[in-house]
Amino acid sequence: MVSEFNEEVTSRMLAVAQEKASSLKLKISYVCMVPGAYDMPIVVDALLRKKNIDAVVTLGAIIKGQTKHDEVIFHSVARAFTDLSLKYQKPVSLGISGPGMQERHAYARIRPVAERAVEAVVKISKELKRIQK
């Protein structure tokens, strides 16, 4: 799941995440583009309903503006992802950099945030399988 907002950053995050998934031999069933991070939860919900989806990796960059809008968006989305993950018992990563971040920080965080988002769903999936046996 990729936010189109701040597309110069998020398109690079997608490339890094795809590279990481490939190195881990993961199958990417869907790449979904949404206008912004705030728009992700409804599409994440639709994906998690599918039996062939084990996890969702989210990628976005919420850059600070002149208001606290970035904080409101980030906290709202993070809460929704947690709720969805618990509802479906499937991991949803928070691969969204921010809030309070300037544009230069977003570029610096492309690789680490995208790679950790992929790694997180793998680790959580393994742990869930281990304890559900």
Number of C-alpha atoms within 10 A of each C-alpha: 22 24 25 19 18 16 16 12 20 23 18 16 27 24 14 19 26 19 15 19 17 12 9 12 9 12 10 13 11 10 13 14 15 18 13 18 23 19 14 22 21 13 13 21 18 9 19 21 12 9 7 9 14 18 23 25 25 26 30 31 33 25 20 16 13 6 8 11 14 19 16 12 17 21 13 14 19 19 12 19 23 14 15 19 19 12 11 14 14 19 23 27 25 23 25 26 22 20 20 16 15 14 16 9 14 23 16 11 16 25 18 14 22 29 19 17 22 27 18 18 20 20 11 16 16 12 11 14 9 9 7 7 5
